[in-house]
Amino acid sequence: MTYLLPTLMLLGLVCGIFTGYPVAFLLGGLSVLFMFLGDIPLASFALVTNRVFGSVLENWILAAIPLFVFMGIMLDKSKIADNLLYELENLFRGKPGGLGLAVIGIGIVMAASTGIVGASVVLMGTLALPMMLARGYDKTLAIGIILGSGTLGILVPPSIMLVVFGDVMQVPVGDLFAATIVPGMLLTLFYILYVVYHAVFRPHKVPASPVAATPQPLGRILLRVLRDLVVPALLMLSVLVSIVAGIATPTEGAAIGAGGALLLALFKRKLSLPVLGEGLRSTAKTTGMILFLAIGATAYSLVFKRLGGQSMIEDLVLAFGVSPYVVVLGIMLLIFVLGFFLEWIEISFLVLPLFAPIVANLDFGPAFASQSEVLLWFAVMVAVNLQTSFLTPPFGYALFYLKGAAPPGISTTDIYRGVIPIVGLQLLGVLAIALFPALALWLPTVL
């Protein structure tokens, strides 16, 4: 009976999630309810207020979130991907799977520039999917390629999710940015091999684009590709290098990116008062949602720990006496299952504060030099795992984004069938990082 109240608090959260009630309100309401049930002095609620203002609203790192969101929206408005897709298709003409590889290339550019999954998936669904279907691509394969490359934005820096991770887990954001570059490249390689496999063994599913009657010189096509890549690439490098090298804080780096995105939209003649107003409104809505969840999660975690919830989880882990790697595997499975029902923001604020301290204190032997390396490795695995939360039904938001942007003839069943191999590849990425921690730790160590 020692842990009755924290157990009931967890059950209340699980049951509340399935009712569809907004999670931010659910977290806040449970906090107040169990504060009275646990007979916690009302004066203690001042600690919640102090943490809300001190840890959330006045947090300098979290100020990077609206700046990165605004940067991504303005880069999306600049239409940097439109010309690039056509040029990359010209580059791969006459080769089976060439258009699929071009789409993956656009996905990488969108991931590194916008970092917004919705923008990437909608753009690819509107621009690339009709083109792939017109070239005779298998429907489910084309859908899988778009969903896989479109969700890279949540992992590839600069990513809003990594900024949240840095704050929740007290890990330097620059280290997280560096740690996810190699895993992001690994997932991209998996997607490329997925297309190449079909090009070699099932070319009828990824037919070659027809060669133009008057082929253009390869050098000219490459120059146009580089022209369309160089400005967004320089912008991303300026943000990443300034943060990873310690020249600027994440917030200052995000400000550099937001200013550069505004200049790029102005240079491409896409900047207007309506566009700017829409960008600011979208930024305010996204930031408000994230911070509201952060406030609710802060209150929930504080009350949960005061009721003995943290000790309950630690005792539960120790009671099984299992290997630390089995504990991490269990946490990964829990996050994967939660991804069927919750967004990455909700999972981040709920799961990480509970399990990160436990993982940091586990003994993984000589594979890790310090607790900070353990936390960094764990954070990268969680980040890759959370990509699946955008793709797993029934509440995978990327599935809804694509369904809304897809041309007629694409059913929900087609989307579900297309996403299964991509989810499998992402889970393979989690397994690779678990077995080979150097994939996440090598670059931060070098830098």
C-alpha positions in Angstrom: 0.0 0.0 0.0 3.1 2.3 0.2 2.8 3.1 -3.5 -1.0 3.2 -3.8 -1.3 6.9 -4.7 1.5 7.1 -7.3 0.1 3.9 -8.9 -3.4 5.4 -9.0 -1.9 8.6 -10.4 -0.3 6.7 -13.3 -3.5 4.7 -13.9 -5.5 8.0 -13.9 -3.1 9.4 -16.6 -3.4 6.3 -18.7 -7.2 6.2 -18.5 -7.4 9.9 -19.1 -5.3 9.7 -22.3 -7.8 7.1 -23.8 -10.7 9.5 -23.2 -9.2 11.9 -25.7 -9.1 14.8 -23.1 -6.3 17.3 -23.8 -3.2 16.0 -22.1 -2.0 19.4 -20.8 -5.3 19.8 -18.9 -5.2 16.2 -17.8 -1.7 16.6 -16.3 -2.6 19.8 -14.4 -5.9 18.3 -13.1 -4.3 15.1 -11.8 -1.6 17.2 -10.1 -4.2 19.2 -8.1 -6.4 16.2 -7.4 -3.6 14.0 -6.0 -2.1 16.8 -4.1 -5.2 16.9 -2.0 -5.5 13.0 -1.9 -1.9 12.7 -0.8 -2.4 15.4 1.9 0.5 17.4 0.5 0.5 20.9 2.1 -1.1 23.5 -0.1 1.9 25.7 0.4 3.9 23.1 -1.5 2.1 24.0 -4.6 4.2 27.2 -4.6 7.0 24.9 -5.6 5.0 24.0 -8.7 4.6 27.7 -9.5 8.3 28.4 -9.0 9.2 25.5 -11.3 6.7 26.6 -13.9 8.2 30.1 -14.0 11.8 29.2 -13.3 12.1 26.0 -15.3 9.7 26.7 -18.2 8.6 30.3 -18.8 12.0 31.9 -18.0 14.1 29.1 -19.5 16.6 30.5 -21.9 17.0 27.2 -23.8 13.3 26.8 -24.4 13.3 30.3 -26.0 14.9 28.6 -29.0 11.7 26.7 -29.7 9.6 29.6 -31.2 12.7 30.7 -33.1 13.3 27.3 -34.7 9.6 26.9 -35.4 9.5 30.3 -37.1 12.7 29.5 -39.1 11.2 26.2 -40.4 7.9 27.9 -41.4 9.6 30.7 -43.3 11.9 28.2 -45.1 8.9 26.3 -46.0 7.3 29.5 -47.4 10.4 30.1 -49.5 9.7 27.0 -51.6 13.3 25.9 -51.5 12.4 22.3 -52.4 10.3 22.9 -55.5 13.1 23.5 -58.0 15.4 21.1 -56.3 13.1 18.1 -56.8 12.9 18.6 -60.6 16.7 19.1 -60.8 17.4 15.9 -58.8 14.9 14.0 -61.0 16.9 15.1 -64.0 20.1 13.9 -62.3 18.7 10.4 -61.9 16.7 10.1 -65.2 16.9 6.7 -66.9 17.7 4.8 -63.7 15.2 2.6 -61.8 14.5 4.1 -58.4 16.0 7.5 -59.4 13.0 9.5 -58.5 12.7 7.7 -55.2 16.3 8.7 -54.4 15.6 12.3 -55.4 12.6 12.3 -53.0 14.8 11.1 -50.2 17.3 13.8 -51.0 14.5 16.4 -50.8 13.5 14.9 -47.4 17.0 15.4 -46.0 17.0 19.1 -47.2 13.5 19.7 -45.7 14.5 17.9 -42.4 17.7 20.0 -42.0 16.0 23.3 -43.0 12.4 23.2 -41.6 12.5 20.5 -38.9 8.7 20.4 -39.1 7.3 17.0 -40.0 3.9 18.4 -41.1 5.4 20.8 -43.5 7.8 18.2 -45.0 5.1 15.5 -45.4 2.5 17.8 -46.9 5.0 19.3 -49.3 6.2 15.8 -50.4 2.6 14.6 -50.7 1.6 17.5 -52.8 4.7 17.8 -54.9 6.4 14.4 -55.1 3.6 11.8 -54.7 1.7 12.7 -57.9 4.9 12.7 -59.8 5.9 9.3 -58.5 2.5 7.8 -59.3 2.6 9.3 -62.8 6.0 7.6 -63.4 4.4 4.2 -62.4 5.8 3.8 -58.9 4.1 1.3 -56.6 1.6 3.2 -54.4 2.6 1.8 -51.1 6.3 2.1 -51.9 6.0 5.7 -52.9 4.0 6.4 -49.7 6.6 4.7 -47.5 9.5 6.7 -49.1 7.7 10.0 -48.5 6.7 9.2 -44.9 10.2 8.0 -44.0 12.1 10.9 -45.5 9.4 13.4 -44.3 9.8 12.4 -40.6 13.6 12.9 -40.6 12.9 16.5 -39.6 12.2 15.5 -36.0 15.6 13.9 -35.7 18.0 15.8 -37.9 19.3 19.0 -36.2 18.3 21.7 -35.7 15.3 19.9 -34.2 12.7 21.3 -31.8 12.6 17.9 -30.1 16.3 17.9 -29.3 15.9 21.3 -27.7 13.1 19.9 -25.5 15.3 16.8 -24.7 18.2 19.1 -23.7 16.0 20.9 -21.2 14.2 17.9 -19.7 17.3 15.7 -19.4 19.8 18.5 -18.6 22.0 17.5 -21.6 23.8 20.2 -23.7 21.7 20.8 -26.8 24.9 21.1 -28.9 25.9 17.6 -27.8 22.4 16.3 -28.8 22.7 18.0 -32.2 26.1 16.4 -32.8 24.9 13.0 -31.5 22.0 12.7 -33.9 23.8 13.5 -37.1 25.3 10.0 -37.6 22.0 8.2 -36.6 20.1 10.5 -39.0 22.6 9.6 -41.8 22.1 5.9 -40.9 18.4 6.1 -41.3 18.8 7.9 -44.6 21.1 5.1 -45.7 18.4 2.5 -44.7 15.9 4.4 -46.8 18.3 4.6 -49.8 19.0 0.8 -49.5 15.3 0.2 -49.4 14.9 2.0 -52.8 18.0 0.4 -54.2 16.8 -3.1 -53.2 13.6 -2.6 -55.2 15.5 -1.0 -58.1 17.6 -4.2 -58.3 15.1 -6.9 -57.6 11.7 -5.3 -58.3 12.4 -2.6 -60.9 8.8 -2.7 -62.0 7.9 -1.0 -58.6 10.4 1.9 -59.1 10.5 2.4 -62.9 13.0 4.8 -64.4 11.9 8.3 -65.4 11.9 8.7 -69.2 15.1 10.2 -70.7 14.5 13.6 -72.3 14.6 13.9 -76.0 17.5 16.3 -75.8 19.5 15.3 -72.7 21.1 18.1 -70.7 24.8 18.0 -69.8 25.4 16.5 -66.4 27.6 19.3 -65.4 24.9 21.9 -66.0 22.4 19.8 -63.9 24.8 19.5 -61.1 25.4 23.3 -61.1 21.7 23.9 -60.8 21.4 21.4 -58.0 24.2 23.1 -56.1 22.7 26.5 -56.7 19.4 25.4 -55.1 21.3 23.7 -52.2 24.0 26.2 -51.3 21.8 28.9 -49.6 19.8 26.6 -47.3 23.0 24.5 -46.7 24.9 27.6 -45.6 22.1 28.7 -43.3 21.9 25.3 -41.6 25.6 25.1 -41.2 25.8 28.5 -39.7 23.2 27.4 -37.1 24.7 24.0 -36.4 28.3 25.0 -36.3 27.6 28.0 -34.0 25.8 25.8 -31.5 27.9 22.6 -31.6 31.2 24.5 -31.5 30.0 26.5 -28.5 30.2 29.9 -30.3 26.5 30.5 -29.7 23.9 29.2 -27.3 21.0 27.2 -28.8 18.7 30.2 -28.5 21.3 32.5 -30.2 21.8 29.9 -32.9 18.1 29.7 -33.5 17.9 33.5 -33.8 20.6 33.3 -36.5 18.5 30.7 -38.3 15.3 32.7 -38.0 16.9 35.9 -39.3 18.5 34.0 -42.2 15.2 32.3 -43.1 13.5 35.8 -43.2 16.3 37.1 -45.5 16.0 34.0 -47.7 12.2 34.5 -48.1 12.9 38.1 -48.9 15.5 37.2 -51.5 13.2 34.7 -53.2 10.4 37.3 -53.2 8.1 35.1 -51.1 8.0 37.5 -48.1 4.8 39.6 -47.6 2.7 40.8 -44.7 0.2 37.9 -45.0 3.0 35.3 -45.2 4.7 36.9 -42.2 1.5 37.1 -40.2 0.6 33.4 -41.0 4.1 32.4 -39.9 3.9 34.3 -36.6 0.4 32.8 -35.9 1.6 29.3 -36.6 4.7 29.9 -34.4 2.6 31.1 -31.5 0.2 28.2 -31.7 3.0 25.5 -31.8 5.0 27.2 -29.1 1.9 27.6 -26.9 1.0 23.9 -27.2 4.6 22.8 -26.3 4.9 25.2 -23.3 1.4 24.3 -22.0 2.4 20.7 -22.0 5.6 21.6 -20.3 3.7 23.4 -17.5 1.3 20.5 -17.0 4.1 17.9 -17.0 6.1 20.0 -14.5 3.2 20.0 -12.1 2.5 16.3 -12.6 6.1 15.2 -12.1 6.6 17.2 -9.0 3.5 15.8 -7.3 4.2 12.3 -8.5 7.7 12.4 -7.0 6.4 13.9 -3.7 4.0 10.9 -3.5 7.0 8.5 -3.9 6.5 7.7 -7.6 10.2 8.0 -8.5 11.1 5.5 -5.7 8.3 3.2 -6.8 9.8 3.0 -10.3 13.3 2.5 -9.0 12.2 -0.3 -6.7 10.3 -1.9 -9.5 13.4 -1.9 -11.7 15.6 -3.3 -8.9 13.1 -5.9 -7.9 13.4 -7.7 -11.3 17.2 -7.6 -11.0 17.6 -7.7 -14.8 20.4 -6.4 -17.0 20.6 -2.7 -17.5 20.2 -3.3 -21.3 16.9 -5.2 -20.6 15.7 -2.2 -18.6 16.5 0.1 -21.5 14.8 -2.3 -23.9 11.6 -2.3 -21.7 11.6 1.6 -21.8 12.0 1.6 -25.6 9.1 -0.8 -25.9 7.0 1.4 -23.7 7.8 4.5 -25.7 7.0 2.6 -28.9 3.6 1.6 -27.6 2.9 5.1 -26.3 3.7 6.4 -29.8 0.5 4.7 -31.0 -1.6 7.1 -28.9 0.5 10.2 -28.0 2.6 12.8 -29.7 6.4 13.1 -29.2 5.9 16.2 -27.0 3.6 14.4 -24.5 5.9 11.4 -24.4 9.0 13.6 -23.9 7.6 15.4 -20.9 6.0 12.3 -19.3 8.6 9.6 -19.8 12.0 11.3 -19.8 11.7 12.9 -16.3 10.7 9.5 -14.9 13.2 7.2 -16.6 16.2 9.3 -17.4 17.5 9.4 -13.8 17.1 5.7 -13.5 19.0 5.0 -16.8 21.7 7.4 -15.8 22.4 5.4 -12.5 22.4 1.9 -14.2 25.8 0.2 -14.6 26.5 -0.5 -18.2 30.1 -1.4 -17.6 33.2 0.0 -19.4 31.1 0.9 -22.6 30.5 4.4 -21.2 32.9 6.7 -19.6 30.4 8.8 -17.6 26.7 9.3 -16.8 26.5 12.1 -19.3 27.5 9.6 -22.1 24.8 7.2 -20.9 22.2 10.0 -21.0 23.3 11.1 -24.4 23.1 7.6 -25.8 19.7 7.1 -24.2 18.4 10.4 -25.6 19.4 9.5 -29.1 17.7 6.1 -28.9 14.5 7.8 -27.6 14.7 10.4 -30.4 14.9 7.7 -33.1 12.2 5.7 -31.4 9.9 8.8 -31.3 10.0 9.1 -35.1 7.7 6.1 -35.1 5.1 8.1 -33.1 4.4 10.1 -36.3 3.8 6.9 -38.3 2.0 4.4 -36.1 -1.8 4.2 -36.3 -4.3 5.2 -35.0 -2.9 8.6 -34.1 0.2 8.9 -36.3 0.0 12.6 -37.4 2.2 12.1 -40.5 -0.4 9.6 -41.8 -3.1 12.2 -41.5 -0.9 14.9 -43.1 -0.3 12.7 -46.1 -3.9 11.6 -46.4 -5.0 15.2 -46.6 -2.4 16.1 -49.2 -2.4 12.9 -51.3 -4.1 12.8 -54.7 -7.4 10.9 -55.1 -7.0 7.1 -55.2 -4.8 6.9 -52.1 -6.7 5.1 -49.3 -5.9 5.0 -45.6 -5.2 1.2 -46.1 -2.5 2.1 -48.7 -0.9 4.5 -46.3 -0.9 1.9 -43.5 0.6 -0.7 -45.8 3.3 1.7 -47.0 4.4 2.8 -43.6 5.0 -0.7 -42.1 8.5 -1.2 -43.7 9.5 2.3 -42.7 8.6 1.8 -39.1 10.6 -1.5 -39.2 13.7 0.4 -40.6 13.4 3.0 -37.8 13.2 0.3 -35.1 16.3 -1.3 -36.8 18.0 2.1 -36.3 17.1 2.0 -32.6 18.6 -1.5 -32.3 21.8 -0.4 -34.1 22.3 2.5 -31.7 21.7 0.2 -28.7 24.2 -2.3 -29.9 26.8 0.2 -31.1 26.7 3.3 -28.8 29.6 4.8 -30.8 27.0 5.7 -33.5 25.7 8.4 -31.1 28.8 9.1 -29.0 31.6 9.3 -31.6 30.9 12.7 -33.1 30.2 14.5 -29.8 33.4 13.0 -28.4 35.4 14.1 -31.4 34.0 17.7 -31.3 
